[in-house]
Amino acid sequence: MVEAVVALCGGYGLAMTGEGVETEQQRKVRLDLGCHDLQG
């Protein structure tokens, strides 16, 4: 589901903010998915 939303946003050229980032692993997952901004 998350990958579909990321692809949809990317298709429209929208920036995404990954929320709930508290660990390095969470940060890496969101960056790998294509989130442009991260928030804790």
N, C-alpha and C positions, 0 to 999 in steps of 0.2 A: 504494500500500500504506500509506504513512504517513498519507495523508488519511483512509483507512478506519479506522485505529486511533484517530486523533484524533477522528473522528466517533463512534466507539464509546465512547470515554472520555467525551466530551461528553454522549452520550445517557444515560450512567449517573451523570452529575454528578461525575465524578472529575477531580481536578487532574492536569495532566501536567507533567513536567519535561523540557525539551529539553536534551539533553546534547551535548557536543562543540562548544560555542559559543566560537569563538576570534576571529571577525571580526564587524564590524558587519553584513555581508551575512547571515551565518549567524544572527545575532541577529534580524534583520528577518524572515527566512524562518520561523523558529520562532514568532515572535510572530504572524505572519500566519496560521500554521496553527492557532493557538489555544493554544499552550503557555503555562501560567501561570507557571512558574518556569524559569529558565535556569541551566545549569551549564557551566563551561569545560572 
